[in-house]
Amino acid sequence: MNATSMLHEPHRLIGRLVRDTLSGQIGVLRAIAPDGDTPEPAAWLIPEGGGTEWTTTPRSIEPVALPGHGPRNERRTVQRSGL
């Protein structure tokens, strides 16, 4: 199976650490895909170190930025791979 056949949608933050603004939880965005029979797709997240996956609305996720070590102390988004 591929992502298209599983009704997954592309999203720029998949695989990245995000904040669920509705619950305040932080996790890695795994997919934007259906959740049961709901008409709108859900954002599927999992805690960074593993644990119980949860869903939220795609509109309620935002990237988690950590202080960078750049010349102007820029902020960067942490990308996690292998999930």
N, C-alpha and C positions, 0 to 999 in steps of 0.2 A: 504494500500500500504506500501511496505517497501522500503528501500533505493536501493536495487538491482533492483526492478521493475521500479524505477524512473530513472535508469541509473546513479545513484550517485556512485562515486568512493571513497574508503577510503583514508584518508590523515591524517598524524600525527598532523596537526595544526588545524583541525576542532574544533570549539568552543574556539579557542584561539585568542588573539589580534595579528594582523599581520599588516605589512606595505606593501602597494602596491607600489613597487619601480617604476612603470611606472608613476603613478599619484602623489605619495607622500602621499596619503591618508592612514589613519590608521583605521582599523575596525576589526570586528570579522569575521573569516572565517566560513561561514555557510555551504558551500557544494562545492564539485568539481563535476560538472554536466553539461550536454549539455546546450547550450544557442542558441536556435533556430535551424537552420539547419547547423551550423558550424561543420566541421569534428572533431575538437579538443574540449575537455571539457573545461569549464571555471571555474575559481575560483569565487564563489559568496560571497561577503562581505557586511556587514552592519555596519554603525557607531556604536560605543560602546553603546551610549545612545539611539539608535534607529534612524530612518530616512530612507533615500532612499538607497536601496540596489544597488550595482554596480557590474560589472564583470570585470575581468582581466585575464591574462594568469596565470596558476598555477606556471609557472617558475618565475613570478615576485612578489611572496609573500615571506616575510621573517618574522620570529617571532619578536615581539617587546619585548626587554629586558629592565627591569627596575632595578635600583640599589637594590641589596638585603641587607639584614641586617645580613648576615652570618658573621662568625668570620674573613673571609678574604675579606669582602665586595664583595662577589661573585655576579654575575648577575643572575637573574632568569627570566623565561618566565612567564608572567601572564596568568593564565587559567581562562576563564569565563565559568560558567556553566549555564544551564537553557535556553540556546538559541536554 
